Amino acid sequence: MFSIFARIMDQENKKTGRPLGSPNKVTSQVRNLLSSWLETELANIGDLYSKLSHKEKARFITNILPFVIPKMKEVEVSLNSIPEEQIELMIERLIKGDY
């Protein structure tokens, strides 16, 4: 019970720190540092990739794919919501190969 009270008092008394909405300097510095490091490492990625084992190559590809290709989402389609005439047209087009 005391710890909850202490946390509430700390939040109410907190007047210092970064103002709401202002950028976090450390976060931006770390991002800039990582970005420049990544740029130099990307130049070497071909050499690094060629040294990987088959298992490591597969893991690398599966780890990087979500950054390149968006994940597919499940889509539910109900034929009840499509008018019958439109369904018939779709079937005709499929039979003709006009798709």
C-alpha positions as CSV (number, residue, x, y, z in Angstrom):
1,M,0.0,0.0,0.0
2,F,2.8,2.4,0.9
3,S,4.6,1.8,-2.5
4,I,1.4,2.8,-4.4
5,F,1.1,6.0,-2.3
6,A,4.8,6.7,-2.8
7,R,4.5,6.3,-6.6
8,I,1.5,8.7,-6.8
9,M,3.3,11.3,-4.7
10,D,6.4,11.0,-6.9
11,Q,4.4,11.5,-10.0
12,E,2.6,14.6,-8.5
13,N,5.9,16.1,-7.3
14,K,7.8,15.5,-10.5
15,K,8.3,19.0,-11.9
16,T,11.8,18.5,-13.5
17,G,12.8,16.6,-16.6
18,R,12.1,16.9,-20.2
19,P,8.9,18.9,-21.1
20,L,6.2,17.0,-22.8
21,G,6.6,16.8,-26.6
22,S,10.3,17.8,-26.6
23,P,12.7,15.4,-28.4
24,N,14.8,13.0,-26.3
25,K,18.4,14.0,-27.1
26,V,19.9,10.6,-26.1
27,T,17.5,8.7,-28.3
28,S,18.2,10.9,-31.4
29,Q,22.0,10.6,-30.7
30,V,21.8,6.8,-30.5
31,R,19.6,6.6,-33.7
32,N,22.2,8.7,-35.6
33,L,25.1,6.6,-34.3
34,L,23.3,3.3,-35.2
35,S,22.3,4.7,-38.6
36,S,25.8,5.7,-39.6
37,W,27.2,2.4,-38.3
38,L,24.5,0.5,-40.3
39,E,25.4,2.4,-43.5
40,T,29.0,1.3,-43.3
41,E,28.0,-2.3,-42.4
42,L,25.6,-2.5,-45.3
43,A,28.5,-1.9,-47.7
44,N,30.1,-5.1,-46.3
45,I,26.9,-7.2,-46.2
46,G,27.7,-9.2,-49.4
47,D,31.0,-10.4,-47.9
48,L,29.5,-11.1,-44.5
49,Y,26.6,-13.1,-46.1
50,S,28.9,-15.2,-48.2
51,K,30.7,-16.4,-45.0
52,L,27.5,-17.6,-43.3
53,S,26.5,-21.2,-43.1
54,H,23.3,-22.4,-44.9
55,K,21.4,-22.4,-41.7
56,E,22.6,-18.8,-40.8
57,K,21.7,-17.6,-44.3
58,A,18.2,-19.0,-43.9
59,R,17.9,-17.3,-40.5
60,F,19.2,-14.0,-41.9
61,I,16.7,-14.0,-44.7
62,T,13.7,-14.9,-42.5
63,N,14.8,-12.2,-40.0
64,I,15.1,-9.5,-42.7
65,L,12.0,-10.3,-44.7
66,P,9.5,-8.5,-42.5
67,F,11.4,-5.3,-43.2
68,V,11.2,-5.8,-46.9
69,I,7.8,-7.5,-47.5
70,P,4.8,-6.7,-45.3
71,K,3.3,-9.7,-43.5
72,M,0.1,-10.9,-45.0
73,K,-3.1,-10.7,-43.0
74,E,-5.9,-13.1,-43.0
75,V,-8.9,-11.9,-45.0
76,E,-12.3,-13.4,-44.5
77,V,-14.6,-13.2,-47.6
78,S,-18.3,-13.9,-47.4
79,L,-20.1,-14.7,-50.7
80,N,-23.3,-13.7,-49.0
81,S,-22.3,-10.0,-49.2
82,I,-21.6,-10.2,-53.0
83,P,-24.6,-9.9,-55.3
84,E,-25.4,-13.1,-57.2
85,E,-25.0,-11.3,-60.6
86,Q,-21.5,-10.3,-59.7
87,I,-20.6,-13.8,-58.6
88,E,-21.9,-15.1,-62.0
89,L,-19.8,-12.6,-63.8
90,M,-16.7,-13.6,-61.9
91,I,-17.3,-17.3,-62.7
92,E,-17.7,-16.5,-66.4
93,R,-14.5,-14.5,-66.4
94,L,-12.7,-17.4,-64.6
95,I,-14.0,-19.9,-67.2
96,K,-12.9,-17.7,-70.1
97,G,-9.5,-17.0,-68.5
98,D,-10.2,-13.3,-68.5
99,Y,-8.8,-12.4,-65.2
